[in-house]
Amino acid sequence: MKALVVGASGGIGRALAAELGARGHEVVPLSRSENGFDITDEDSVARHLSRLGPIETVVVATGALAPEGQGPEKSLRALDAQAMARVLAVNTIGPAMVLKHALPLLPRDRRTVVAVLSARVGSIGDNATGGWYSYRASKAALNQILRSAAIELARSHPKALCVALHPGTVATPFTASFPRPGKLTPEEAAGRLLDVLDALGPAQTGGFFDSAGLPVPW
């Protein structure tokens, strides 16, 4: 079985690629630093994916909390249109382009998995503190794209699973500026997320799940 990991040079992405390999998958890793893969450029996405054959598993592990040198907004006064567009390009539009160009690679006659790392802060129902406008909005929009993609995919790929995953707080450079006890190592997070995917079936396609396999509210 072949597995594509987008964002394979990041903390969680690298761990997911390693764990998929340990579980017997032939892993195709893609990242900007190692392959010149740019998730914000559809031509780059199309070019890299066009070189691949059939893929049974697609995992997108890219993400941006804020543009480099900036932090998530704490108030409406802090909003900047260009910064918002950058976060949406990485967190929402990029994964959507991966889904678009990965669809023709997914076999129709067997189980396939499409999983994208989202975040609990993208849950509208779970938002009790506000702030983090761009990041929250980008993940909420990503969740809607995955939900719609799952519905479309089910029509042509009845054995497919397409889900959003919340990995929890993982000890990576992405979360280094947010000290919090109990962070998972990337390896722990990767193992838990793949266990969740192994336990889910087509009936759960279009869902949003945390690293314990529990549904996250939309």
C-alpha positions as CSV (number, residue, x, y, z in Angstrom):
1,M,0.0,0.0,0.0
2,K,1.2,3.5,-0.9
3,A,0.8,6.5,1.4
4,L,1.4,10.1,0.6
5,V,2.4,12.4,3.4
6,V,2.2,16.1,2.6
7,G,4.2,18.2,5.0
8,A,6.6,15.3,5.8
9,S,9.4,17.5,7.0
10,G,7.5,19.0,9.9
11,G,7.4,17.5,13.4
12,I,4.1,15.6,13.1
13,G,4.5,15.0,9.4
14,R,7.9,13.4,9.7
15,A,6.6,11.2,12.6
16,L,3.5,10.2,10.5
17,A,5.7,9.2,7.6
18,A,8.0,7.1,9.8
19,E,5.1,5.4,11.5
20,L,3.3,4.6,8.2
21,G,6.5,3.1,7.0
22,A,6.8,1.0,10.1
23,R,3.3,-0.2,9.5
24,G,4.2,-1.5,6.1
25,H,3.2,1.4,3.8
26,E,5.3,2.6,0.9
27,V,5.6,6.2,1.9
28,V,5.9,9.1,-0.5
29,P,6.9,12.2,1.5
30,L,6.4,15.7,0.1
31,S,7.5,19.0,1.6
32,R,8.8,22.4,0.6
33,S,12.2,21.9,2.2
34,E,12.9,18.4,0.7
35,N,11.0,18.3,-2.6
36,G,10.2,21.9,-3.4
37,F,6.5,21.1,-2.9
38,D,4.5,24.3,-2.3
39,I,1.0,23.7,-1.0
40,T,0.1,27.3,-1.7
41,D,0.8,26.9,-5.4
42,E,-1.6,24.7,-7.3
43,D,0.8,24.2,-10.2
44,S,3.3,22.7,-7.7
45,V,0.6,20.5,-6.2
46,A,-0.5,19.3,-9.6
47,R,3.0,18.7,-10.8
48,H,4.1,16.6,-7.8
49,L,1.0,14.6,-7.6
50,S,0.9,13.9,-11.3
51,R,4.1,11.8,-10.9
52,L,2.5,9.4,-8.5
53,G,0.6,6.2,-9.2
54,P,-2.4,4.9,-7.2
55,I,-2.4,6.0,-3.6
56,E,-4.3,4.3,-0.8
57,T,-3.6,6.8,1.9
58,V,-3.3,10.6,1.8
59,V,-2.3,12.5,4.9
60,V,-1.9,16.3,4.9
61,A,0.1,17.5,7.9
62,T,0.8,21.1,6.9
63,G,-0.3,24.1,8.8
64,A,0.5,27.7,9.8
65,L,-0.5,29.4,13.0
66,A,0.4,32.8,11.6
67,P,2.8,34.3,9.1
68,E,6.4,34.0,10.1
69,G,7.3,36.6,12.8
70,Q,3.7,37.1,13.9
71,G,1.4,35.4,16.3
72,P,-2.3,34.7,16.2
73,E,-4.6,37.7,16.6
74,K,-6.1,38.4,20.0
75,S,-8.5,41.1,18.9
76,L,-10.2,42.5,15.8
77,R,-7.9,45.4,15.9
78,A,-5.0,43.1,15.1
79,L,-6.5,41.7,11.9
80,D,-4.4,42.2,8.7
81,A,-5.8,41.2,5.4
82,Q,-2.6,39.9,3.9
83,A,-1.7,37.9,7.0
84,M,-5.2,36.4,7.0
85,A,-4.9,35.5,3.3
86,R,-1.5,33.8,4.0
87,V,-3.0,31.6,6.8
88,L,-6.0,30.6,4.7
89,A,-3.7,29.8,1.7
90,V,-1.7,27.3,3.8
91,N,-4.4,25.9,6.0
92,T,-7.5,25.8,3.8
93,I,-6.8,26.4,0.1
94,G,-3.7,24.3,-0.1
95,P,-5.2,21.2,1.4
96,A,-8.2,21.7,-0.9
97,M,-5.9,21.6,-3.9
98,V,-4.3,18.4,-2.6
99,L,-7.7,16.8,-2.4
100,K,-8.5,18.0,-5.9
101,H,-5.4,16.5,-7.4
102,A,-5.3,13.4,-5.2
103,L,-8.8,12.3,-6.1
104,P,-7.8,10.7,-9.5
105,L,-5.1,8.7,-7.6
106,L,-7.5,7.0,-5.2
107,P,-8.5,3.4,-6.2
108,R,-12.3,2.8,-6.2
109,D,-12.2,-0.9,-5.5
110,R,-10.6,-0.9,-2.0
111,R,-10.3,1.0,1.2
112,T,-8.7,4.4,0.8
113,V,-8.0,7.1,3.5
114,V,-7.8,10.8,3.2
115,A,-6.9,12.6,6.5
116,V,-6.0,16.2,7.0
117,L,-4.8,17.7,10.3
118,S,-7.2,20.3,11.5
119,A,-7.5,21.7,15.1
120,R,-10.0,21.8,17.8
121,V,-9.8,25.6,17.8
122,G,-11.4,25.4,14.3
123,S,-14.6,24.1,16.0
124,I,-17.3,26.8,16.2
125,G,-19.2,24.9,18.8
126,D,-16.1,24.6,21.0
127,N,-15.0,28.2,20.8
128,A,-15.5,29.8,24.2
129,T,-12.5,32.1,24.3
130,G,-12.4,33.9,21.0
131,G,-9.3,35.3,19.4
132,W,-7.0,33.5,17.0
133,Y,-9.2,34.8,14.2
134,S,-7.3,33.7,11.1
135,Y,-6.2,30.3,12.4
136,R,-9.7,29.5,13.7
137,A,-11.4,30.6,10.5
138,S,-8.9,28.7,8.3
139,K,-9.5,25.4,10.2
140,A,-13.2,25.9,10.3
141,A,-13.2,26.4,6.5
142,L,-10.9,23.4,6.1
143,N,-13.4,21.3,8.1
144,Q,-16.2,22.3,5.7
145,I,-14.2,21.4,2.7
146,L,-13.4,18.0,4.1
147,R,-17.1,17.4,4.9
148,S,-18.1,18.3,1.4
149,A,-15.2,16.2,-0.1
150,A,-16.3,13.2,1.9
151,I,-19.8,13.4,0.5
152,E,-18.5,13.7,-3.1
153,L,-15.9,11.0,-2.6
154,A,-18.5,8.5,-1.2
155,R,-20.4,8.6,-4.5
156,S,-17.5,7.2,-6.5
157,H,-15.4,5.6,-3.8
158,P,-17.8,3.8,-1.4
159,K,-14.9,2.3,0.6
160,A,-13.2,5.7,1.2
161,L,-12.7,7.4,4.5
162,C,-12.2,11.2,4.4
163,V,-11.8,12.9,7.8
164,A,-10.4,15.9,9.8
165,L,-8.1,15.0,12.7
166,H,-7.2,17.0,15.8
167,P,-3.7,15.8,16.9
168,G,-3.8,17.5,20.3
169,T,-1.0,19.7,21.5
170,V,2.3,18.2,20.2
171,A,5.8,19.3,21.1
172,T,7.0,20.8,17.9
173,P,8.4,24.2,16.8
174,F,4.8,25.0,15.8
175,T,3.8,25.0,19.5
176,A,7.1,26.0,21.1
177,S,5.8,29.5,22.0
178,F,2.8,28.1,23.8
179,P,4.0,26.3,26.9
180,R,1.5,23.8,28.0
181,P,1.9,20.7,30.2
182,G,1.2,17.2,28.8
183,K,2.3,17.9,25.2
184,L,2.5,14.7,23.1
185,T,5.7,13.8,21.3
186,P,5.3,13.8,17.5
187,E,5.8,10.0,17.7
188,E,3.0,9.6,20.2
189,A,0.7,11.8,18.2
190,A,1.4,10.0,15.0
191,G,0.8,6.6,16.5
192,R,-2.5,7.7,18.1
193,L,-3.7,9.3,14.9
194,L,-3.0,6.3,12.8
195,D,-4.7,4.0,15.3
196,V,-7.8,6.3,15.0
197,L,-7.7,6.0,11.2
198,D,-7.4,2.2,11.4
199,A,-10.4,2.0,13.7
200,L,-12.7,4.2,11.4
201,G,-14.7,3.0,8.5
202,P,-16.7,4.5,5.6
203,A,-19.6,5.1,8.0
204,Q,-17.5,7.7,9.8
205,T,-16.4,9.5,6.6
206,G,-16.8,13.3,6.8
207,G,-16.2,13.3,10.6
208,F,-13.8,15.3,12.8
209,F,-12.0,13.2,15.4
210,D,-9.3,13.8,18.1
211,S,-6.3,11.6,18.8
212,A,-8.4,9.4,21.1
213,G,-10.9,8.7,18.3
214,L,-13.6,10.9,19.9
215,P,-15.7,13.2,17.7
216,V,-15.0,16.9,17.9
217,P,-18.0,19.2,17.6
218,W,-18.2,21.3,14.4
